[in-house]
Amino acid sequence: MQERQLEVLRAIVEEYVNTEEPVGSKVIAARHQLGVSPATIRNDMAALEEQGLITQPHTSAGRIPTNNGYRLFVDKIEEVKPLSTPERRAIENFLANSDDMDELLQRTARLLAQLTNQVAMIRMPHQDRVVVAGTANLALSIHDSASALHPILESLEEQVILLKLLSNAEGFLNVKIGEEQPDQGLSATSSVSMGYGQGAIGILGPTRMDYAGSMAAVHAVARYVGRFISEGK
């Protein structure tokens, strides 16, 4: 694949995440400095569509990413962007006053849900129990219909499914997209997770999520919690 086609895919993902609207070549040409004409971008979009990375949801000029497109986008994120200094300080200040492990992880779940506007999940260390926060965020991000939300909410009520979601989260980021999820009820969602010590932390949201921002938040919070545990604070 040409480097420019990857840039076009990246632009489509970013625009669709921000606007929820199919993305056309003129929008990409105007907002992203690719140095080529809309006609050239249309040719690149046709190539991306042939490869199954983007699709046309209806008869318009716009395209949206497929799950394969999201996967390639995530795989091409070479380095997780660090949070800003104010963001890191906000995390540390919010969690610093926790007196014990249970309180720390409860606060961590609430904080991560606020940072990402997604559902946050924390697997307790040495326990088969997952704490969940921010389920109301699903109604804001997956608003196609109540029938689309129902299987996701049902899955979130099952500790076994939540444990599977976080089962491969070790000391590195793990992203599961659509059908990669361990339960069919979550096939319209994506998750980002990472281990800390003997536990794991993650978020769950629609496939149309801010992957780069979510990965940065999960990475930063997991490392802070891991440091908290290792220092025995």
Secondary structure as UniProt FT lines:
FT   HELIX           3..19
FT   HELIX           25..31
FT   HELIX           38..50
FT   TURN            51..52
FT   STRAND          54..55
FT   STRAND          63..65
FT   HELIX           67..75
FT   HELIX           85..96
FT   HELIX           101..116
FT   STRAND          119..123
FT   TURN            125..126
FT   STRAND          130..133
FT   HELIX           136..141
FT   HELIX           146..156
FT   HELIX           159..165
FT   TURN            166..168
FT   STRAND          174..177
FT   HELIX           178..180
FT   HELIX           184..186
FT   TURN            187..188
FT   STRAND          189..196
FT   TURN            197..198
FT   STRAND          199..206
FT   HELIX           211..230
FT   TURN            231..232
//
